[in-house]
């Protein structure tokens, strides 16, 4: 039995008031291995990362089509004027943790 496109779903909700770092949106890329669902057993790979937009967040209607404000994908951000080839607009999860602890206190996240 072949794959039926009607069986494919993408569910997402746009967050209109996202947490920002340096005024920019970011997302987390975490790798999780689930070995069992009953009972749930999952392992998180420690070397995940977060990706940043190159342009500061702006919720104005005029900016809704600005991919550099809203989408963190490197394949998009690398074409922006402010893209940094050295670090690629990424932080390690460890660097994110250090930032959050410094700005919000240890274990506040």
C-alpha positions as CSV (number, residue, x, y, z in Angstrom):
1,X,0.0,0.0,0.0
2,X,1.5,3.3,-1.1
3,X,1.8,6.6,0.7
4,X,-1.4,8.7,0.5
5,X,-0.7,12.5,0.7
6,X,-4.0,12.9,2.6
7,X,-2.4,11.0,5.5
8,X,0.3,13.6,5.9
9,X,-0.2,16.4,8.4
10,X,1.9,19.4,9.5
11,X,0.6,21.0,12.7
12,X,2.0,24.3,13.9
13,X,0.9,27.4,15.7
14,X,2.6,30.7,15.2
15,X,3.7,32.3,18.5
16,X,2.9,36.0,18.2
17,X,4.9,36.9,21.3
18,X,8.0,34.7,21.1
19,X,10.9,34.7,23.6
20,X,13.7,36.7,22.0
21,X,17.4,36.9,22.5
22,X,19.0,40.1,21.5
23,X,15.7,41.1,20.0
24,X,15.8,38.1,17.6
25,X,13.7,35.0,17.2
26,X,15.4,31.6,17.6
27,X,14.5,28.0,17.7
28,X,16.0,24.8,19.2
29,X,17.2,21.8,17.2
30,X,17.2,18.9,19.6
31,X,17.8,15.3,18.7
32,X,15.8,12.8,20.6
33,X,15.8,9.0,20.4
34,X,12.7,7.3,21.6
35,X,13.3,3.7,22.4
36,X,9.9,2.9,24.0
37,X,6.5,4.5,24.3
38,X,5.1,2.3,27.0
39,X,6.8,3.0,29.3
40,X,8.2,6.2,27.6
41,X,12.0,6.1,27.4
42,X,13.7,8.8,25.5
43,X,17.3,10.0,25.2
44,X,18.3,13.6,24.3
45,X,21.6,14.1,22.4
46,X,23.6,16.8,24.3
47,X,24.9,18.6,21.3
48,X,21.7,20.2,20.1
49,X,21.8,23.8,19.0
50,X,19.6,26.9,18.5
51,X,19.3,28.9,15.3
52,X,18.8,32.7,15.2
53,X,17.1,35.0,12.7
54,X,19.5,37.7,11.4
55,X,17.0,40.5,11.7
56,X,15.4,41.7,14.9
57,X,11.8,40.6,15.5
58,X,9.1,43.0,14.4
59,X,5.4,42.0,14.6
60,X,4.3,44.8,12.3
61,X,2.0,43.6,9.5
62,X,4.4,45.1,7.0
63,X,7.1,42.6,8.2
64,X,5.0,39.5,7.9
65,X,6.6,38.5,4.6
66,X,10.1,39.2,5.8
67,X,11.6,35.7,6.1
68,X,14.8,37.1,7.8
69,X,12.6,38.3,10.8
70,X,10.4,35.2,11.2
71,X,12.2,32.0,9.9
72,X,15.4,30.7,11.5
73,X,16.3,28.2,8.7
74,X,19.9,28.6,7.8
75,X,19.0,27.9,4.2
76,X,17.1,31.2,4.3
77,X,19.2,33.2,6.7
78,X,22.5,32.7,4.8
79,X,21.1,35.0,2.1
80,X,20.6,37.9,4.5
81,X,22.9,40.9,4.6
82,X,23.6,40.3,8.3
83,X,24.4,36.5,8.1
84,X,27.6,35.5,9.9
85,X,29.5,32.9,8.0
86,X,31.7,32.2,11.0
87,X,29.1,30.8,13.4
88,X,26.1,30.5,11.0
89,X,23.7,32.2,13.4
90,X,23.8,29.2,15.8
91,X,24.6,28.6,19.4
92,X,25.1,25.3,21.1
93,X,22.5,24.3,23.7
94,X,25.3,24.8,26.3
95,X,25.8,28.4,25.2
96,X,22.0,29.0,25.4
97,X,22.0,27.5,28.9
98,X,24.8,29.8,30.0
99,X,23.0,32.8,28.5
100,X,19.7,32.0,30.2
101,X,21.4,31.4,33.6
102,X,23.3,34.7,33.3
103,X,20.2,36.7,32.3
104,X,17.5,34.9,34.3
105,X,19.3,33.1,37.0
106,X,20.3,29.5,37.4
107,X,17.5,26.9,36.7
108,X,15.0,29.6,35.9
109,X,14.3,28.1,32.4
